[in-house]
Amino acid sequence: MLACGYASDNVVDTCVASRINHLLEKPAKAYTLQLGIRAIVEKYLKFAKRLMKNSEFSDIVADL
């Protein structure tokens, strides 16, 4: 990692593969969209699993 806060491609790839997103500096622009989409998808999958497992919760959501 450089002193300016930019991570090398190897460091970024390792962090992304290990799901250690909090170590990446904000200037890692090439991976910002990827990390954002991954976070949204993970939240959606958790929400979908909850809908599938909990019929009361899915009824509440359906009424919205």
Chimera marker file (.cmm) of the C-alpha trace (Angstrom):
<marker_set name="trace">
<marker id="1" x="0.000" y="0.000" z="0.000" r="1" g="1" b="0" radius="0.5"/>
<marker id="2" x="1.292" y="3.436" z="-0.858" r="1" g="1" b="0" radius="0.5"/>
<marker id="3" x="1.590" y="6.272" z="1.639" r="1" g="1" b="0" radius="0.5"/>
<marker id="4" x="-0.928" y="8.357" z="-0.332" r="1" g="1" b="0" radius="0.5"/>
<marker id="5" x="-3.755" y="6.005" z="0.622" r="1" g="1" b="0" radius="0.5"/>
<marker id="6" x="-4.071" y="4.219" z="-2.714" r="1" g="1" b="0" radius="0.5"/>
<marker id="7" x="-3.935" y="0.453" z="-2.466" r="1" g="1" b="0" radius="0.5"/>
<marker id="8" x="-2.135" y="-1.643" z="-5.044" r="1" g="1" b="0" radius="0.5"/>
<marker id="9" x="-4.246" y="-3.971" z="-7.168" r="1" g="1" b="0" radius="0.5"/>
<marker id="10" x="-2.972" y="-6.980" z="-5.198" r="1" g="1" b="0" radius="0.5"/>
<marker id="11" x="-3.993" y="-5.440" z="-1.880" r="1" g="1" b="0" radius="0.5"/>
<marker id="12" x="-7.417" y="-4.421" z="-3.184" r="1" g="1" b="0" radius="0.5"/>
<marker id="13" x="-8.026" y="-7.849" z="-4.749" r="1" g="1" b="0" radius="0.5"/>
<marker id="14" x="-7.050" y="-9.567" z="-1.503" r="1" g="1" b="0" radius="0.5"/>
<marker id="15" x="-9.298" y="-7.303" z="0.562" r="1" g="1" b="0" radius="0.5"/>
<marker id="16" x="-12.257" y="-7.760" z="-1.801" r="1" g="1" b="0" radius="0.5"/>
<marker id="17" x="-11.803" y="-11.547" z="-1.906" r="1" g="1" b="0" radius="0.5"/>
<marker id="18" x="-11.600" y="-11.646" z="1.898" r="1" g="1" b="0" radius="0.5"/>
<marker id="19" x="-14.566" y="-9.280" z="2.306" r="1" g="1" b="0" radius="0.5"/>
<marker id="20" x="-12.388" y="-6.865" z="4.275" r="1" g="1" b="0" radius="0.5"/>
<marker id="21" x="-13.853" y="-3.723" z="2.755" r="1" g="1" b="0" radius="0.5"/>
<marker id="22" x="-13.180" y="-1.453" z="5.730" r="1" g="1" b="0" radius="0.5"/>
<marker id="23" x="-9.414" y="-1.538" z="5.075" r="1" g="1" b="0" radius="0.5"/>
<marker id="24" x="-9.774" y="-0.011" z="1.628" r="1" g="1" b="0" radius="0.5"/>
<marker id="25" x="-9.269" y="3.706" z="1.350" r="1" g="1" b="0" radius="0.5"/>
<marker id="26" x="-11.913" y="5.813" z="-0.341" r="1" g="1" b="0" radius="0.5"/>
<marker id="27" x="-9.668" y="6.624" z="-3.341" r="1" g="1" b="0" radius="0.5"/>
<marker id="28" x="-10.004" y="3.032" z="-4.581" r="1" g="1" b="0" radius="0.5"/>
<marker id="29" x="-12.473" y="4.291" z="-7.210" r="1" g="1" b="0" radius="0.5"/>
<marker id="30" x="-12.217" y="1.287" z="-9.477" r="1" g="1" b="0" radius="0.5"/>
<marker id="31" x="-13.756" y="-0.900" z="-6.779" r="1" g="1" b="0" radius="0.5"/>
<marker id="32" x="-16.267" y="1.528" z="-5.275" r="1" g="1" b="0" radius="0.5"/>
<marker id="33" x="-19.116" y="0.501" z="-7.560" r="1" g="1" b="0" radius="0.5"/>
<marker id="34" x="-18.341" y="-3.195" z="-7.104" r="1" g="1" b="0" radius="0.5"/>
<marker id="35" x="-18.371" y="-2.883" z="-3.309" r="1" g="1" b="0" radius="0.5"/>
<marker id="36" x="-21.572" y="-0.834" z="-3.353" r="1" g="1" b="0" radius="0.5"/>
<marker id="37" x="-23.384" y="-3.338" z="-5.545" r="1" g="1" b="0" radius="0.5"/>
<marker id="38" x="-22.127" y="-6.230" z="-3.428" r="1" g="1" b="0" radius="0.5"/>
<marker id="39" x="-23.467" y="-4.549" z="-0.271" r="1" g="1" b="0" radius="0.5"/>
<marker id="40" x="-26.879" y="-3.957" z="-1.863" r="1" g="1" b="0" radius="0.5"/>
<marker id="41" x="-27.107" y="-7.544" z="-3.126" r="1" g="1" b="0" radius="0.5"/>
<marker id="42" x="-26.131" y="-8.970" z="0.262" r="1" g="1" b="0" radius="0.5"/>
<marker id="43" x="-28.835" y="-6.915" z="1.985" r="1" g="1" b="0" radius="0.5"/>
<marker id="44" x="-31.390" y="-7.997" z="-0.630" r="1" g="1" b="0" radius="0.5"/>
<marker id="45" x="-30.485" y="-11.660" z="-0.204" r="1" g="1" b="0" radius="0.5"/>
<marker id="46" x="-30.843" y="-11.422" z="3.583" r="1" g="1" b="0" radius="0.5"/>
<marker id="47" x="-34.207" y="-9.711" z="3.120" r="1" g="1" b="0" radius="0.5"/>
<marker id="48" x="-35.362" y="-12.334" z="0.583" r="1" g="1" b="0" radius="0.5"/>
<marker id="49" x="-34.354" y="-15.186" z="2.899" r="1" g="1" b="0" radius="0.5"/>
<marker id="50" x="-36.277" y="-13.564" z="5.717" r="1" g="1" b="0" radius="0.5"/>
<marker id="51" x="-39.339" y="-13.254" z="3.480" r="1" g="1" b="0" radius="0.5"/>
<marker id="52" x="-39.111" y="-16.918" z="2.539" r="1" g="1" b="0" radius="0.5"/>
<marker id="53" x="-38.695" y="-18.170" z="6.113" r="1" g="1" b="0" radius="0.5"/>
<marker id="54" x="-41.151" y="-15.918" z="7.949" r="1" g="1" b="0" radius="0.5"/>
<marker id="55" x="-44.701" y="-15.916" z="6.588" r="1" g="1" b="0" radius="0.5"/>
<marker id="56" x="-45.882" y="-13.275" z="9.076" r="1" g="1" b="0" radius="0.5"/>
<marker id="57" x="-43.142" y="-10.914" z="7.955" r="1" g="1" b="0" radius="0.5"/>
<marker id="58" x="-43.912" y="-11.566" z="4.280" r="1" g="1" b="0" radius="0.5"/>
<marker id="59" x="-47.598" y="-10.772" z="4.937" r="1" g="1" b="0" radius="0.5"/>
<marker id="60" x="-46.622" y="-7.465" z="6.546" r="1" g="1" b="0" radius="0.5"/>
<marker id="61" x="-44.381" y="-6.596" z="3.614" r="1" g="1" b="0" radius="0.5"/>
<marker id="62" x="-47.098" y="-7.554" z="1.123" r="1" g="1" b="0" radius="0.5"/>
<marker id="63" x="-49.521" y="-5.164" z="2.849" r="1" g="1" b="0" radius="0.5"/>
<marker id="64" x="-47.086" y="-2.278" z="2.337" r="1" g="1" b="0" radius="0.5"/>
<link id1="1" id2="2" r="1" g="1" b="0" radius="0.2"/>
<link id1="2" id2="3" r="1" g="1" b="0" radius="0.2"/>
<link id1="3" id2="4" r="1" g="1" b="0" radius="0.2"/>
<link id1="4" id2="5" r="1" g="1" b="0" radius="0.2"/>
<link id1="5" id2="6" r="1" g="1" b="0" radius="0.2"/>
<link id1="6" id2="7" r="1" g="1" b="0" radius="0.2"/>
<link id1="7" id2="8" r="1" g="1" b="0" radius="0.2"/>
<link id1="8" id2="9" r="1" g="1" b="0" radius="0.2"/>
<link id1="9" id2="10" r="1" g="1" b="0" radius="0.2"/>
<link id1="10" id2="11" r="1" g="1" b="0" radius="0.2"/>
<link id1="11" id2="12" r="1" g="1" b="0" radius="0.2"/>
<link id1="12" id2="13" r="1" g="1" b="0" radius="0.2"/>
<link id1="13" id2="14" r="1" g="1" b="0" radius="0.2"/>
<link id1="14" id2="15" r="1" g="1" b="0" radius="0.2"/>
<link id1="15" id2="16" r="1" g="1" b="0" radius="0.2"/>
<link id1="16" id2="17" r="1" g="1" b="0" radius="0.2"/>
<link id1="17" id2="18" r="1" g="1" b="0" radius="0.2"/>
<link id1="18" id2="19" r="1" g="1" b="0" radius="0.2"/>
<link id1="19" id2="20" r="1" g="1" b="0" radius="0.2"/>
<link id1="20" id2="21" r="1" g="1" b="0" radius="0.2"/>
<link id1="21" id2="22" r="1" g="1" b="0" radius="0.2"/>
<link id1="22" id2="23" r="1" g="1" b="0" radius="0.2"/>
<link id1="23" id2="24" r="1" g="1" b="0" radius="0.2"/>
<link id1="24" id2="25" r="1" g="1" b="0" radius="0.2"/>
<link id1="25" id2="26" r="1" g="1" b="0" radius="0.2"/>
<link id1="26" id2="27" r="1" g="1" b="0" radius="0.2"/>
<link id1="27" id2="28" r="1" g="1" b="0" radius="0.2"/>
<link id1="28" id2="29" r="1" g="1" b="0" radius="0.2"/>
<link id1="29" id2="30" r="1" g="1" b="0" radius="0.2"/>
<link id1="30" id2="31" r="1" g="1" b="0" radius="0.2"/>
<link id1="31" id2="32" r="1" g="1" b="0" radius="0.2"/>
<link id1="32" id2="33" r="1" g="1" b="0" radius="0.2"/>
<link id1="33" id2="34" r="1" g="1" b="0" radius="0.2"/>
<link id1="34" id2="35" r="1" g="1" b="0" radius="0.2"/>
<link id1="35" id2="36" r="1" g="1" b="0" radius="0.2"/>
<link id1="36" id2="37" r="1" g="1" b="0" radius="0.2"/>
<link id1="37" id2="38" r="1" g="1" b="0" radius="0.2"/>
<link id1="38" id2="39" r="1" g="1" b="0" radius="0.2"/>
<link id1="39" id2="40" r="1" g="1" b="0" radius="0.2"/>
<link id1="40" id2="41" r="1" g="1" b="0" radius="0.2"/>
<link id1="41" id2="42" r="1" g="1" b="0" radius="0.2"/>
<link id1="42" id2="43" r="1" g="1" b="0" radius="0.2"/>
<link id1="43" id2="44" r="1" g="1" b="0" radius="0.2"/>
<link id1="44" id2="45" r="1" g="1" b="0" radius="0.2"/>
<link id1="45" id2="46" r="1" g="1" b="0" radius="0.2"/>
<link id1="46" id2="47" r="1" g="1" b="0" radius="0.2"/>
<link id1="47" id2="48" r="1" g="1" b="0" radius="0.2"/>
<link id1="48" id2="49" r="1" g="1" b="0" radius="0.2"/>
<link id1="49" id2="50" r="1" g="1" b="0" radius="0.2"/>
<link id1="50" id2="51" r="1" g="1" b="0" radius="0.2"/>
<link id1="51" id2="52" r="1" g="1" b="0" radius="0.2"/>
<link id1="52" id2="53" r="1" g="1" b="0" radius="0.2"/>
<link id1="53" id2="54" r="1" g="1" b="0" radius="0.2"/>
<link id1="54" id2="55" r="1" g="1" b="0" radius="0.2"/>
<link id1="55" id2="56" r="1" g="1" b="0" radius="0.2"/>
<link id1="56" id2="57" r="1" g="1" b="0" radius="0.2"/>
<link id1="57" id2="58" r="1" g="1" b="0" radius="0.2"/>
<link id1="58" id2="59" r="1" g="1" b="0" radius="0.2"/>
<link id1="59" id2="60" r="1" g="1" b="0" radius="0.2"/>
<link id1="60" id2="61" r="1" g="1" b="0" radius="0.2"/>
<link id1="61" id2="62" r="1" g="1" b="0" radius="0.2"/>
<link id1="62" id2="63" r="1" g="1" b="0" radius="0.2"/>
<link id1="63" id2="64" r="1" g="1" b="0" radius="0.2"/>
</marker_set>
